[in-house]
Amino acid sequence: MSTTMMNTKTPPAKPAEPRAIEPKPQATRLTSMDAYRGFVMLLIMGELLEFCRVAKAVPGNRFWEFLCHHQSHVPWTGCSLHDLIQPSFSFLVGVALPFSLASRTARGESLGRMTAHAVWRALVLVLVGVFLRSTSHAQTYWTFEDTLSQIGLGYTCLFFLGLRPARDQWIAFALLLVGYWAAFALYPLPGPTFDYSAVGVPKDSPLLQTGLAAHWNKNSNFAWAFDTWFLNLFPREHRFVFNDGGYSTLSFIPTLGTMVLGLIVGGVLRSERAPWAKVRWLTVAGVIGLAAGAALGWLGICPVVKRIWTPSWTLYSGGWCCLLMAGFYLVTDLWGKKAWCFPLVVVGMNSIAAYCSDHLFDDFFYKNITTNLGANVFRILGEAYEPLLHGGAVLLVAWLLLYWMYRRKIFLRI
């Protein structure tokens, strides 16, 4: 009997349908972050151009008066471009953190190691800020209003918030601002016999406000009272009574709010949202922040004061930061127009070096340029413009030094 041989071979499997590759959140640095940071650092370094000296030498010139205004801090309430330097720098620390965490996690770093680095970085930032404030004093000048110190005091908390979901970050942001507002609002106002002149504020000063807003007056507020106790715990040349500018240690709390806002923005930029959706988010957030901060100041609920970093200032300056971030992101990362911002990127990628150089070496550059070129070379446009040209030469030397570091991939990191 014949048998039928059955084919035991299985038919070839059909080729699998190609699977759509899901987009992954962005883990690399954005050009917009370095360009924005470089813009901020050049605003600091641009103080060398001394627009106010030029404005004084050519009185009545609206152009130089405008530049002078925006190269100076406002006396108390309000805002100039110069006032946005510190908020932008702090904001960008927060924006960069999600990218840093993603990169270090991808390299396999443990949470313990990242935590230790965050604590170490916070400590170094605080101490570098103290060091820079001490360069013109006979001994260590223990004060913590420097930008680096303010960032360092809140950085460890920012790191842990970076490990939390966006909802928790928003809650922390709200609690920081409401809690800081309440601390000032509940602190009692000075009595009728309080001597404002003893704390550097003339009694008839136009800076003094009334009503609820008086709780944020210069050198008679909650943060000032804290510093008259806290800063005198450190060895000092003279007992601390007040800060000439009204700055305070506790400003690191609402500054942390600014960094948390940047942290939230960093999460948005790393997310899978479409690029145009990110621009819209930043724009809407910026407009809301500006409107909310200005409204709180206008209603007298909380004045917009950068020097003590009022909650309304956190919102108002945060609004500007979001809008600036949107602009830089749109032009450089969305439209791909990057060549124009190369001078900014050179500075932005070495922001710590630029910041320290601005504090430590400008006088050295200034003196040696004069020694080798002579003072007369900068008077080619007349004595009124000598500070501008001389400062521009120092600024160019400082930038070239940063460019040399950039070409050799020397980046100062903490």
C-alpha positions in Angstrom: 0.0 0.0 0.0 1.3 3.3 -1.0 1.5 6.1 1.4 1.2 9.8 0.8 4.2 11.7 2.1 3.0 14.8 3.9 5.0 18.0 3.7 6.0 18.7 7.3 7.6 22.1 6.4 5.7 25.0 7.8 4.9 27.8 5.4 7.2 30.8 5.7 6.0 33.4 8.1 4.7 36.6 6.7 7.1 39.5 7.3 6.1 41.4 10.4 4.5 44.8 9.8 6.9 47.6 10.5 6.3 49.0 14.0 6.0 52.7 14.4 8.9 54.1 16.4 7.6 56.1 19.2 9.3 59.4 19.7 11.4 59.6 22.8 11.7 62.6 25.0 14.6 64.8 24.1 17.7 64.1 26.2 20.3 66.4 24.6 21.0 70.0 25.4 19.2 72.6 23.4 21.0 75.3 21.6 18.4 77.7 22.9 19.4 77.1 26.5 23.1 77.9 25.8 22.2 80.9 23.6 19.8 82.3 26.3 22.4 81.7 29.0 25.0 83.4 26.9 22.7 86.4 26.3 22.3 86.7 30.1 26.0 86.5 30.8 26.8 89.1 28.1 24.3 91.4 29.9 26.5 91.0 33.0 29.7 91.4 31.1 28.2 94.3 29.2 28.4 96.5 32.3 31.9 97.2 31.1 30.4 99.4 28.4 29.3 101.9 31.0 26.3 103.3 29.2 25.5 105.4 32.3 28.8 107.2 32.1 28.2 107.9 28.4 24.7 109.1 29.1 26.0 111.5 31.8 28.6 112.8 29.4 26.0 113.6 26.7 23.0 114.8 28.7 19.7 114.9 27.1 20.4 112.0 24.7 17.4 109.7 24.9 19.3 106.8 23.3 22.0 106.6 25.9 19.5 107.3 28.7 17.5 104.3 27.6 20.6 102.1 27.5 21.6 103.4 30.9 18.2 102.6 32.4 18.4 99.0 31.1 22.0 98.6 32.4 20.9 99.5 35.9 18.7 98.0 38.6 15.6 99.9 39.4 15.7 101.5 42.9 13.0 99.2 44.3 9.7 98.4 42.5 9.6 97.8 38.8 11.8 96.1 36.3 14.6 96.9 33.8 16.4 94.5 31.4 19.3 94.4 33.9 16.9 93.2 36.6 16.1 90.1 34.5 19.7 88.8 34.6 19.5 86.9 37.9 16.0 85.5 37.3 17.1 84.2 33.9 20.2 82.6 35.2 18.3 80.9 38.0 15.4 79.9 35.7 17.9 78.3 33.3 19.4 76.2 36.1 15.9 74.7 36.5 15.5 74.3 32.7 18.7 72.4 32.4 18.1 69.9 35.3 15.7 67.5 33.5 18.2 67.2 30.7 21.0 66.6 33.1 19.1 64.0 35.1 18.1 62.1 31.9 21.7 62.1 30.6 23.2 60.9 33.9 20.5 58.2 34.3 21.2 57.0 30.8 24.9 56.7 31.8 23.8 54.4 34.6 24.6 56.7 37.6 22.9 55.7 40.8 20.5 58.0 42.7 22.9 58.1 45.6 25.7 59.3 43.4 23.5 62.0 41.8 22.3 63.1 45.2 25.8 63.4 46.5 26.8 65.5 43.5 23.8 67.8 44.0 24.7 68.4 47.6 28.3 69.0 46.7 27.3 71.4 43.9 25.0 73.3 46.2 27.8 73.8 48.8 30.3 74.9 46.2 27.9 77.4 44.6 27.2 78.9 48.0 30.9 79.2 48.9 32.0 80.5 45.5 29.3 83.3 45.9 30.7 84.1 49.3 34.3 84.2 47.9 33.3 86.6 45.1 31.6 88.9 47.5 34.7 88.8 49.8 37.4 90.0 47.2 37.2 93.6 48.3 37.1 93.0 52.0 39.8 92.4 54.6 38.3 89.1 55.7 35.7 86.6 54.5 32.5 88.6 53.9 29.7 86.2 55.0 26.8 87.3 52.9 24.5 85.2 50.7 22.8 87.5 48.3 25.2 86.7 45.4 23.5 84.9 42.5 25.6 81.7 42.9 24.9 81.6 46.6 21.2 82.1 46.1 21.1 79.2 43.6 23.2 77.0 45.8 21.0 77.5 48.9 18.0 76.1 47.0 19.7 73.6 44.6 19.4 70.4 46.7 15.7 71.0 47.0 15.4 71.6 43.3 17.2 68.4 42.6 14.8 66.3 44.6 11.8 68.1 43.0 13.4 67.2 39.6 12.8 63.5 40.5 9.1 64.2 41.1 6.2 64.5 38.6 5.2 67.9 37.3 2.1 68.0 39.5 4.3 68.0 42.6 6.5 70.6 41.1 3.5 72.9 40.6 2.4 72.3 44.2 5.9 73.2 45.5 6.0 76.3 43.3 2.6 77.5 44.7 3.6 76.7 48.3 6.9 78.6 48.1 5.2 81.7 46.8 2.2 81.7 49.1 4.3 80.8 52.2 6.9 83.5 51.5 4.1 86.1 50.9 2.5 85.1 54.2 5.8 85.4 56.1 6.1 89.1 55.0 2.5 90.0 55.3 2.3 88.6 58.9 5.5 90.3 60.0 4.6 93.4 62.0 5.2 96.8 60.5 7.8 99.1 62.2 6.3 101.4 64.9 6.0 105.1 64.5 9.4 105.6 66.2 11.3 103.4 63.8 14.4 105.2 62.5 14.5 104.5 58.8 17.7 106.5 58.3 19.5 104.0 60.6 18.9 101.3 58.0 19.8 103.4 55.0 16.4 104.6 54.0 15.4 108.3 54.4 12.1 108.6 56.2 10.6 110.6 53.4 11.9 108.2 50.7 9.6 107.7 47.8 10.5 104.0 48.0 8.4 103.6 51.2 4.9 102.3 50.6 1.9 102.3 52.8 -0.9 99.8 53.5 -0.3 96.1 52.9 2.6 96.9 50.5 4.5 98.5 53.4 5.3 94.9 54.6 7.8 94.8 51.7 9.5 98.1 52.4 13.3 98.3 52.2 15.3 97.2 55.2 12.3 97.0 57.5 10.7 93.7 56.4 10.8 90.0 57.4 13.9 89.1 55.4 15.8 92.1 56.8 14.9 91.1 60.4 16.2 87.6 59.7 19.5 88.8 58.4 20.1 91.1 61.4 20.1 87.9 63.4 21.5 85.3 61.0 24.4 87.2 59.4 25.7 88.3 62.8 26.3 84.7 63.7 29.3 84.8 61.3 32.6 86.5 62.0 32.4 90.0 60.6 34.5 93.2 60.3 31.4 95.2 61.5 28.1 94.1 62.9 25.5 93.7 60.1 22.7 96.3 60.4 21.4 96.5 56.8 22.3 95.8 53.2 22.7 99.0 51.1 20.7 97.5 48.2 18.1 95.9 50.5 19.1 92.4 49.3 18.6 89.5 51.7 19.6 85.9 52.3 16.0 84.6 52.4 15.5 85.6 48.8 16.8 82.1 48.0 13.3 80.8 48.8 11.4 82.6 46.0 14.5 82.2 43.8 13.9 78.5 44.3 10.4 79.2 43.0 12.0 80.7 39.8 14.2 77.6 39.5 11.2 75.3 39.9 9.4 77.2 37.2 12.4 76.6 35.0 12.3 72.9 36.1 8.7 72.7 34.8 9.7 74.4 31.6 12.6 71.9 31.2 10.1 69.1 31.5 7.9 70.6 28.8 10.9 71.0 26.5 11.9 67.4 27.0 8.4 66.1 26.5 6.9 64.5 23.4 4.8 67.6 22.7 5.1 69.0 19.2 7.7 71.8 18.9 5.0 74.4 18.1 3.0 73.2 21.1 6.0 73.9 23.3 6.3 77.4 21.9 2.6 78.0 22.6 2.9 76.6 26.1 5.9 78.9 26.8 4.1 81.9 25.3 0.9 81.4 27.3 2.8 80.8 30.5 4.8 83.9 29.9 1.8 86.1 29.4 0.0 84.7 32.4 3.1 85.2 34.6 3.5 88.8 33.5 -0.2 89.6 34.0 -0.4 87.9 37.4 2.8 89.5 38.8 1.8 93.0 37.5 -1.7 92.6 38.9 -0.5 91.7 42.3 1.7 94.8 42.3 -0.9 97.1 40.9 -3.5 95.9 43.5 -1.1 96.5 46.4 -1.2 92.8 47.4 2.5 92.3 46.8 4.8 94.8 45.1 7.0 93.7 42.3 10.5 94.0 43.9 13.5 92.2 42.5 15.9 93.1 45.3 13.9 91.0 47.9 12.4 88.7 45.2 8.8 89.2 46.1 6.4 86.4 45.0 4.9 88.9 42.5 8.5 89.4 41.1 8.8 85.6 40.8 5.7 85.6 38.6 6.5 88.7 36.6 10.2 87.9 35.9 9.2 84.2 35.3 6.8 85.5 32.7 9.7 87.3 30.9 11.9 84.2 31.2 9.2 82.0 29.6 8.8 84.5 26.7 12.6 84.8 26.2 12.9 81.0 26.3 10.1 80.7 23.7 11.9 83.2 21.5 15.3 81.5 21.6 13.7 78.0 21.2 11.7 79.1 18.2 14.6 80.7 16.4 17.4 78.3 17.2 15.8 74.8 17.8 12.6 75.0 15.7 13.7 77.2 12.8 17.3 76.0 13.0 18.8 79.5 12.7 21.9 79.0 14.9 24.8 80.7 13.2 23.8 84.2 14.5 23.9 83.1 18.2 27.4 81.5 18.1 29.0 84.3 20.1 26.2 83.7 22.7 26.7 80.0 22.8 30.5 80.4 23.4 29.7 82.3 26.6 26.6 80.3 27.6 28.5 77.0 27.5 31.0 78.4 30.0 28.7 80.5 32.1 30.5 79.8 35.4 33.9 80.8 33.9 32.3 83.9 32.4 30.7 84.9 35.8 33.9 84.4 37.7 36.0 86.2 35.1 33.7 89.2 35.2 34.2 89.5 39.0 37.9 88.6 39.2 39.8 89.7 36.0 38.1 92.7 34.5 40.3 95.2 36.4 43.4 93.2 35.3 42.3 93.3 31.6 41.3 97.0 31.9 44.7 98.0 33.4 46.9 96.0 31.0 45.0 97.1 27.9 45.7 100.7 29.0 49.3 99.9 29.7 49.9 98.4 26.3 47.7 100.6 24.0 47.6 103.8 26.0 44.5 105.7 27.1 44.4 108.0 24.1 43.5 105.3 21.7 40.0 105.1 23.2 39.4 108.8 22.9 39.1 108.6 19.1 35.4 109.5 19.3 35.9 112.0 22.1 36.2 111.7 25.9 32.5 111.1 26.2 32.8 107.8 24.5 36.1 106.7 26.0 34.4 104.4 28.7 32.4 102.7 25.9 35.4 102.0 23.7 37.7 101.0 26.6 35.0 98.7 28.1 34.3 97.2 24.7 38.0 96.3 24.3 37.9 94.6 27.7 34.7 92.8 26.8 36.3 91.6 23.5 39.4 90.2 25.4 37.1 88.4 27.9 35.1 86.9 25.0 38.2 85.8 23.2 39.4 84.0 26.3 36.1 82.1 26.5 36.4 81.4 22.8 39.8 79.9 23.4 38.4 77.7 26.1 35.5 76.7 23.8 37.8 75.7 20.9 39.8 73.5 23.4 36.7 72.1 25.0 37.6 73.5 28.4 34.4 74.0 30.3 34.2 75.0 33.9 31.7 72.8 35.7 30.6 72.5 39.3 
